Amino acid sequence: MNIIVVGCGKVGQTLAVQLNNDGNNITVIDLNADKVSEVTDRHDIMGVVGNGATHTVQQEAGIKNADLLIAVTSSDELNLLCCLIAKMAGNCQTIARVRSPQYSSEAQFLKDELGLAMIINPEYASAAEIARILRFPSAIKIDTFAKGQVELLKFRLPEESPIVGMAVKDIMMKLKCDVLICTIERDGEAYIAKGDSVFRERDIISLVASPKKANDFFNKIKYKTRSVRDVMIVGGGEITHYLADILIKSDIAVKVIEKDKEKCEEMCVSLPDVTVIHGDAVDQGVLMEEGLDKAGAFVALTNLDEENILLSLFAKNKNKGKLIAKINRIEFDDVVSQLDLDTVIYPRHLTSESIVRYVRAMKNTIGSNVETLYIVIKDKVEASEFIVRENCAITGVPLGELKFKDNVLVAAILRDRKVIIPHGGDIIRPGDAVVIVSEIMALHDITDVLR
């Protein structure tokens, strides 16, 4: 596909590289020549320096032959204008990043009236993910498929867990739990779980199950699953605005610490049920005075990655509750993962996953359509949800008789609102939603998993 990305900031660069790696023809547009060069010099990507909201620059970038334009500049209004011009100049599909809370209630109206394929809000997506985790604080990450009917949960196995020393294949027989163990991460290594893989203390495990079956599993291994009742948040930005609103509606008490007085006053007006503290959270005395040691969860959402990391490490020593940190830069995520910060949220990942999922769904697929896409382990394992069509090569044959490529798991089948954790004798039917966990990156069609 021919794709134009307007805006070479953090999100724009991440998107351009990921879509280019998927085999698309990418052209980036930005007013900053250095940012354009940074992308084009390192990757097989075309670049145009100029204002992406002008017809002339879009023509130079090849808008007439473009299949999709993605506008991710720092301005919501500019992104919408880019998409409007692209629709008129090239009649291509368009995606706009719109971040401001002022537009959040208008998103559907803007999408319909401007003919946008998608409006993506990284801050709201980040807030929604944090809220999901706070409802299930033992999880490091929670992804949902089939409109919430199937969950992929990642968690760290505690010391002295009853399944330490147990093999993956014994989970069903010994615990009688209808869950599928997908991946195991240990000592910097990560892989698709095999039947004879044995659990060790501190392993990071991902599993697929329905919410009810997942709860049954965690109860049987005596794992804490109760949601938090109160949350301390540092930083009063847009993610905090969305998160606080979601949590208050879920009857979770919220306290926000923000050093900017004007932001504090704005929050007091827009979020009257939230306790807002004007103070600098880098001052350890402020955190302790406001009850850090007793908080059910601590969430670091400042604009500085380093500050979020340091605050989380301090909180880890003072608090036994859930810890979540937002990290904007993904270049050092391997280093960050070694710090054991509990849960780390990368807004850029959430944005790119949503858009890459849409792009893959746009491509011509024969037997299925990509509905949902998540990165389980960066650059190693993806989880994709497909809706299976008629005459698909994977239907009507027992799974045990199909010849799958290595390191592929059929993790779940959703049929008639019923979640099936599949076994060798199960058959996929047209209309099923199927979750595939695989080390094969960039799946476009469910049949790509066959030899």
C-alpha positions, 0 to 999 in steps of 0.5 A: 500500500502507498501510505503518507505519514504527516508529522515526523515526531515520536509517533510519526517515526514509529509508525513510518518504520513499522508500516515500512517493515510491513512492506508498505511504500511510505512517504513522510512529510514534516516542516522540519528537514532534520526530522525527515532526514532522520527517518529517510536516511535510516530506512527505505522511506521517501520524505517531503519537507513542507506543510502537510496541510497544503495541496501542493505538498500533498501532491509532491508526496503522491496523494493521488496514488495514496491509499492512506494518509495518517496525520500525527502532527502535534496539532489536532486542528492541523491533523484534521485539515490534512485529512480533509485536503487528502480526501479532496485531493486523492480520495484516499482513506485518512486517519487523524490523531486527535488528543485534546479532551475538548474534542473527545466528545466530538470524535464520532461527529468529526469522524462521520462528517469529515469522512475519516477512517479513524480518529486515534487518541493515544492519551485516552487509549493509555488511560483506558489501558491503565484503568483496565490494569487497576481493575486487575492489579496483578496483571502487567498488561491486559489486552482484549479481543472479541469486544472484551469476551477474550482477554490476554493477560500478562503477569509475573509469577510470584515466588512460592506459587503452586505452579512453580515447577509445573509443566504447561501441559499439566495446567488443564489436568491438575488445576482443571482450568480452561486457559491457554498459556501463550508465552514465557519471558525469563532472564531476558529471553522470551518464547512461545510456551511449549507443553513441556515448558516448566514454570519458574519463580519470577517468570513473566507469563501471558495467557488467553482466557475468558474473563471468568475463566481467567479469574478461576485460574488466578483464584486456584493459584492463590493470586491477588486479583482484587481491584484497587480502591484508591489511586495516587497519580503524579502529573496533571496532563491529558492522560490524567484527565481521561484516567481520573474520569474513568476511575471516578466513574468506577468508584475508585478514589483519585488523588492527583499531585501536580506542580503547575498551579494553573493545571491544578485549578483547571482540574478542580473545575473539570474533575470536582470529585478528584482530590488535587494537590498543588505540589512537586512530587519529586519532593519525597516529603510531599509524596509521604505526606499525601499517603504514598505508603497507604495508596492502593496504586501509584501512577507516574504520568509526568512529561519526563520519562526519567522522573516517572522512572525515579518516582516509580522506583521510590514508590516501590520502596515505600508502597506494596500497591500497584505501580504504573509508569508512563514512558514516551521514548521506546528506544530504551525499553529493553533497559527499562524492562530490567528495572522491574517497574511493575507495569510500563505504558508506552502511548506510542505503542498503543497508537501504532498498534491501532493504526497498523491493525487498520492498515493490515485490515485494508489489505486484500485478504482472502480467508479472513480479516484482521480485527485486533492486533497486539504486541505481546513481546516487542519484535518477537510475538504478536497476537492477532484476532481474525474473523474467518470467512467462507471458503477459508483454507483453515476451516472444516479441518481439526486443528490437530490435522492442520500443518502449522508453521513453527511457534504458532498458537491458535489461542482462542475461538469465539463462536456464538458468544462462547469462548473456546480454548481450542484443542486438537479436535476442535474445528474452525468455522466460517464466522468464527473470531480466532485469536492467533499468537505467533512469532510470525510478525505482520500476519495479514491473513489467518492462512499465513500460519499454515505451511 
